[in-house]
Amino acid sequence: MHSDTVPPAAYDIGGQHWLKDEPGFAETIAHAFVQRLRPRCLCRKNSEGQGIEMYVARLMDGYIVKRMPYTGSQHSLNCPSYDPPADLSGLGPLLGSAIVENPATGETALKLDFPMTKLQGRSTQPTATTASNSVASQGQRLTLRSLLHYLWDQAELTHWKPGFVGRRSWTTVRRHLLRAAEYKVARGHPLLASLYIPETFSVEQREAINHRRLQRWAPARPTPGAPQQLMLMIAEVKEVVSARFGYKLIIKHVPDQAFGVDETLYRRLCRCFERELAIWNAADELHMLVIASFKLDESGIPSIVEMSMVPVSPQWLPIEDQFDRLLVEELVRNERSFIKCQRYNLQPSMVIPSASLTDCGELPQLLVIARPANDGADFRSALQQMADLDEPSPWIWNTSSEAMPVLPRERGLQILEFQSCEVRSAIDTPLLNLPVR
């Protein structure tokens, strides 16, 4: 029997215990930010009886307590700050190189391997980017696909619990992605300044939505004598179809404006994303995400410069292939709690867990798919690396010789309880009564 009961996050702030949702918490972390105090998460304690160190970051509409870089796996499975070890996915090689988080400022610097500007008068060769990356980019820069994976992880759209059923719409996805992009900096500029994620379309709000879209795109209009800024779009694909000249990308929730796709890019699209397009075509309930850079011409018409595509389940969980899809469907159908792992820049031949179950007791349970193309030696090496994490032996589905095995049994998780303490110490600094996420 599953349970969606998750205890509220609990912190030690300046020697006082606080629950995230109790009155006065927003003011307390605002004060902690000003005084540079480091909260400690009480989901687990170290040998000295102290919690796991966190930090307070300032967001656009308030403050938030965030985990320190690379510490997600130190938290309890039922803690909101828990994340699987980065080395279990393609995230590990990127941390500290392509992704650099600064707890002092709350900003995260992202190094991109694709341009965000275009020189006027110089033709740009459109490209469709796939899992294939140059050796130089491995662990050094974010491709379009790995940037999408990173934002999906940061937005916790890779997390799933039975209580999420019916509550994850495009409006929810968009809201979480925009929050995840806050205080992310790429090429010295805020990522949000270049990011376009379509609003959920409404006939009644058509004119207002179109007006906000044009305002959002204004920085990308070409200016004589200056490099043209490119926009970055994350959206759901409706279709890619022939146009009077070339092809056009139709985006859901943007019915009034197609995106130009030239013939060279279209051919590369069909070749590079053959597997992803086949999965999407075979199951009507799947969504297809696109992350793309695009430019505007003098009249404001957008055309795609570079793009990548990622299929996702009806719950917006990323999937790689048919085996991945079947496993995600089985997990959702059985009302399991799990975190979906993502490949980032890693090649398809490299073995990573498909997902990590978070409802099997005190330790996560890794779920591994052994595909026919996996090399025996590499597969055994990957399993050994997972075994070295001091976690339960991975669940393995050998797709070439067996049906999907029975999923690991669900087990209850002991919930840490403590007595919340009233904060009695005087706070001299004026408090900012700001909401907290």
Secondary structure, 3 states (H helix, E strand, C coil): CCCCCCCCCEEEECCEEEECCCCCHHHHHHHHHHHCCCCEECCCCCCCCCCEEEEEEEECCEEEEEECCCCHHHCCCCCCCCCCCHHHCCCHHHECCCEEEECCCCEEEECECCCCEECCCCCCCCEECCCCCCHHHCCCCECHHHHHHHHHHHCCCCEECHHHCCCCCHHHHHHHHHHHHCCEEECCEEHHHHEECCCCCCCCCHHHHHHHHHHHHHHHCCCCCCCEECEEEEEEEEEEEECCCCEEEEECCCCCCCEEECHHHHHHHHHHCHHHHHHHHHCCCCEEEEEEEEEECCCCCEEEEEEEEEEECCCCCECCCHHHHHHHHHHHHCCCCEEECCCCCCCCCCCCCCEEECCECCCCEEEEEECCCCCHHHHHHHHHHHHCCCCCCCEEEECCCCCCCCCCCCECCCCCCCCCCCCCCCCCCCCCCCCEC
